[in-house]
Amino acid sequence: MIARRALLALAVGAGTLAIRGAEACSLVVRRDLRFSDAACRRSLADWLRLLNEGRLLTEDQLTRRADALSVDVDQEALWSIIGDDATKVDRSYAFYRRYTSVAGKADRAPARLVEVNFLKGVHGQAIYQFTVRRDQFHPADEEGCNGLLTHGDFYGIEDRSYLGVFRNNRLATVRDFSEWTYKA
């Protein structure tokens, strides 16, 4: 009988510890904010500002600002800008550093949003489609495709479309959505 009571006390004590451990994980209460279109658009503007200023910032400034925004850019969007010449750790920072330049030549004008579409929003989370327009440098292509379609250096407009996932009205994830800009 004493052994059963000791075993029961041990089980209750272990259960109490487990509950306390679970409560320790929930000390930071995550409360979803009400959806705010204006707050989401401000967050998107902050991200675009970092895209435009990234190449001009020191490493420390870039790291601090990118970490403060804490936007996860998907691999396809990263590769479209930086290719495979950056280490895994440096890819997100390289994305911001190189977004508004090609082959060392800066875009003629700042990147800008030309389209922002609210797609869905539920409980403090939202999805937007947005298009960023750049007037970017295109280096010469003397070989072209089998000697066809060759060109010299030029600047030209390029639109890139993305899906942005917002949590608590802050941009959290950016995914490439190039299908949006396909011409029918």
PyMOL commands that set and color helices and strands:
alter all, ss='L'
color gray80, all
select helices_A, chain A and resi 2-25+37-56+59-69+75-82+91-98+178-181
alter helices_A, ss='H'
color red, helices_A
select strands_A, chain A and resi 72-73+101-102+105-106+112-122+125-138+154-167+170-176
alter strands_A, ss='S'
color yellow, strands_A
deselect
rebuild
show_as cartoon
